[in-house]
Amino acid sequence: MKRLVVKMHPNDSVLVALTDLTKGQKVVFEEQTYLLQDTIKAKHKFYTSDLNTGDDVIMYGVLVGKVQNDVVKGSLMTTANLKHAAEPYGYRHVDYTWQAPDLSKYKERTFNGYKRSDGKVGTANYWLFVPTVFCENRNLDVIKEALHNQLGYSVSDKYNQFTHQLLKAYQEGEDLNSVGIQLNPSFSTNRVFQNVDGIKFLNHQGGCGGTRQDSDTLSTLLASYANHPNVAGITVLSLGCQHLQVQNFMNDVKRQNPSFDKPMYVFEQQSAQSEEQLVADAIKKTFEGLVEINKNQRTAAPLSELCIGVKCGGSDGFSGVSANPAVGYTSDLLIGLGGKVLLAEFPELCGVEQNLIDRCTTEASAKKFINLMQSYDALAHQVGSGFHMNPSPGNIKDGLITDAIKSAGAAKKGGTAPVIDVLDYTEIATKSGLNLVCTPGNDVEATTGQAASGATLILFTTGLGTPTGNPVCPVIKVATNSVLAKKMSDIIDIDCGPVISGEKTIEEMGEDILEYCIKAASGEIIPKAVLLNQDDFIPWKRGVSL
C-alpha cells in the first residue's frame, strides 16, 4: 500500500505528506486518524494535534517554530501560523557513543585516483589557472577559449553549430523554428591529453580594492586550491600592483604545504612586453605543463583517502526525508571506513546546534563551533537580518516553512558520526571523520569553501534543481524526488525518489550513493556538472551571506 505520510521523529508534532492530499480526506497513521482541514500538497506538513498560540512545534525531534495563532489537528503548516524558533545551546560534556554501520562489503574496496607527493589522493587531474586580481579575468577568458577549443575541453560546440544553423536559416529566409539542437551533454572524446581531466579557471572579483583582510582571505583560498589533491599544475596571472601580491600567494601555498612541488608558472602583466606576449607565453608554458601532467596515471587507493563534502541547495520538503538522510548514511559509511566528510553551511545548522555540540569529540572543537555560530549570527543581526531569514521563496513554496525546519533536514547530510573537528573558512581538513566547515548557505560560496577545505567530491542534494558545480571538485547532484530527476535529467546524477515511494530504504539508497562516488572518484562516471563545465567559484568575503 502506498505511503501517504511520514513522521520524521517519534516526538514530532507534524506529519509530512508524501503525495498530494485533499481537504476532508481521512489519513490513518500509526493507528491515529487525521481529518484534513486543508489541502496538503506533497512535501508540506500538517499538525497532528490542536495547538494554542505560542505552543512549540517539533520536527526531526527538535524545536522548529512556535504557532502564531490557534491551529487545529489536520491543518496545514504555513508561514502565517508558524514562525521560526530554536532552542538555546551551549557546551555540556556528553559521552557520545556511535556505532558505525555494517562495513563488511566495503572493507577491501578501492578507487582509482591520482596519488600526489604529499600523500593525498585526487579524484581528478586538473590544470588550474589562478588570477591574483580581477584585472586578469579577461586574459583568463581569452586563454580558456583558446585551450578549451583546441584541446577538446569545450562544451559549446553544439551551441556554436546551433547558432550557425540559425544564421543560415535566417540568411536563406527559412523558418527559425525548424532549427533544432541536441541538448544532451556530451564529454569530449577528442581530448589531446587523455589523462588531463580539465583545464580550470578561477575567475573572481577580488585581489584589490576592498580590505586587505579580504585579499588575505582570498590568498589563503587560492593557495588551498593550488594545494588541492585534484590539481596537478598551476598557471598564475598577476597584474602587478594589486593588494594580493604573488609573493603573498606563494607564501600561503608553502605555509599550507612546505613540500609543495607541483609545476607552477607565474606571469605578471606589468612586467610583460605586451598583453599579447603575456597570453602567448602563458599558453605555451601551460601547454608544456599539460604534457607533463598527462603522464600521471590513476592507481588504486583505499576509500579512506576520499574526502567528500555534503551540501544541499534548491531544497524542498523532501530534502530531509530522502536525499539528505541517504547522503547521511553514505557519510557514516565513509567515516566508518576512515574517510573524511565535510558538513558546511552554518546558517543551515540553526536549531540543531546542541546535537552537533554534543557530538563533538573535544571541548575545544565544541566551543569553536559555538563561537563561529554565534559570531556569524550576531553579524547577520547587526545588519537587520538573521539565520531565521535563510529560507528562499522556493524553499518555502515547497514546504520548508522555517529555517529550523530547513536546518534540521539539512543537517541529516552529516549522518550520525561524532564531530572530529571544526574548521573555519579556508582551513584544510586533516582529521578523518566528520568535519564542520564554516561557510555561508549560499550554494557556490559553500561549495567553494568545501573544496578549499579539501573535498575531492561533493554530494549536492536538491529538491528544486540547481546546476551548481566547482572548478576542481566534481559535484554530484542528488535529487530528493523522481519528478525532478526526470525533468532535469541533464543536471541530476542520482534519484532518491525511490525512498519517497518506499521502493528503497535510506540505507539502500546510501549504499547506492557510495557506489556512485567510488565510480566518479575513479573516473568511470563523469558527473553532470563536470560534463557541463559548470565551474562555479565565489570567494566569501566574510560578510553577511546566508
HELIX and SHEET records of a PDB file:
HELIX    1   1 SER A  104  TYR A  106  5                                   3    
HELIX    2   2 PHE A  134  GLU A  136  5                                   3    
HELIX    3   3 ASN A  137  LEU A  151  1                                  15    
HELIX    4   4 ASP A  157  GLN A  171  1                                  15    
HELIX    5   5 LEU A  176  SER A  178  5                                   3    
HELIX    6   6 ARG A  212  ALA A  226  1                                  15    
HELIX    7   7 VAL A  246  GLN A  256  1                                  11    
HELIX    8   8 GLN A  269  SER A  271  5                                   3    
HELIX    9   9 GLU A  275  ILE A  293  1                                  19    
HELIX   10  10 LEU A  303  GLU A  305  5                                   3    
HELIX   11  11 ALA A  323  GLY A  336  1                                  14    
HELIX   12  12 PHE A  346  LEU A  349  5                                   4    
HELIX   13  13 GLU A  353  ARG A  359  1                                   7    
HELIX   14  14 GLU A  363  GLN A  382  1                                  20    
HELIX   15  15 PHE A  387  MET A  389  5                                   3    
HELIX   16  16 PRO A  393  LYS A  397  1                                   5    
HELIX   17  17 ASP A  403  ALA A  410  1                                   8    
HELIX   18  18 ALA A  411  GLY A  414  5                                   4    
HELIX   19  19 ASP A  443  ALA A  452  1                                  10    
HELIX   20  20 SER A  482  LYS A  487  1                                   6    
HELIX   21  21 GLY A  497  SER A  501  1                                   5    
HELIX   22  22 ILE A  506  ALA A  521  1                                  16    
HELIX   23  23 LYS A  528  LEU A  531  1                                   4    
SHEET    1   A 3 VAL A   5  VAL A   6  0                                        
SHEET    2   A 3 VAL A  14  ALA A  17 -1                                        
SHEET    3   A 3 LYS A  45  TYR A  47 -1                                        
SHEET    1   B 2 LYS A  26  PHE A  29  0                                        
SHEET    2   B 2 GLN A  32  LEU A  35 -1                                        
SHEET    1   C 3 ASP A  56  MET A  59  0                                        
SHEET    2   C 3 VAL A  62  VAL A  67 -1                                        
SHEET    3   C 3 LEU A  82  HIS A  84 -1                                        
SHEET    1   D 3 VAL A 121  GLY A 122  0                                        
SHEET    2   D 3 THR A 110  LYS A 115 -1                                        
SHEET    3   D 3 THR A 299  PRO A 302 -1                                        
SHEET    1   E 4 GLY A 198  PHE A 201  0                                        
SHEET    2   E 4 TYR A 126  PRO A 131  1                                        
SHEET    3   E 4 VAL A 231  SER A 238  1                                        
SHEET    4   E 4 MET A 264  GLU A 268  1                                        
SHEET    1   F 7 VAL A 419  LEU A 423  0                                        
SHEET    2   F 7 GLY A 433  VAL A 437  1                                        
SHEET    3   F 7 LYS A 340  LEU A 343  1                                        
SHEET    4   F 7 CYS A 307  CYS A 312  1                                        
SHEET    5   F 7 LEU A 457  THR A 462  1                                        
SHEET    6   F 7 VAL A 475  ALA A 479  1                                        
SHEET    7   F 7 ILE A 494  ASP A 495  1                                        
END                                                                             
